[in-house]
């Protein structure tokens, strides 16, 4: 079994993460994305500041509670390839409907207890992960439903991953304290 740390890592920008999220959720937000034309997601120019600004604004509009908790010092990497061999390094997003203190949201264990959904068709779109270092564990920020369904079905998979690393705490990472500002403000 190979570790994700041994995969091919390439440093990318936060703009690549924004794009990965939007590509993965393209169907969900199709009407909003259509307003800006197909190039924003399907033929992106990551060197274009206006496109980057639009993608960032769209992502924050649609997923502000999630992305607002990602530490600003996060360094982003494209990792090729995330495969079924890395399942034991992955954790389903914390502090959501997935939580179980008995298994700390380990993907394989969540897949065993989660309701069965039909696995997505392959190839998979990008997966967005977050952790403190290349050794993991990694919290799935985008791709929880897809990966849980694939693991529950025992399917083999391969996907590109956008992986954020930061020494700072992240609300969605169960190993970190839950006291994070944005989500605390929305509860008051």
Secondary structure as UniProt FT lines:
FT   HELIX           4..6
FT   STRAND          8..12
FT   HELIX           14..24
FT   TURN            25..29
FT   HELIX           30..34
FT   TURN            35..36
FT   HELIX           39..42
FT   TURN            46..47
FT   HELIX           49..67
FT   TURN            68..69
FT   TURN            72..73
FT   STRAND          75..83
FT   HELIX           84..89
FT   STRAND          90..92
FT   TURN            97..98
FT   TURN            101..105
FT   HELIX           107..113
FT   STRAND          127..131
FT   TURN            134..135
FT   STRAND          138..142
FT   HELIX           144..153
FT   STRAND          158..165
FT   TURN            171..172
FT   TURN            174..175
FT   HELIX           181..187
//
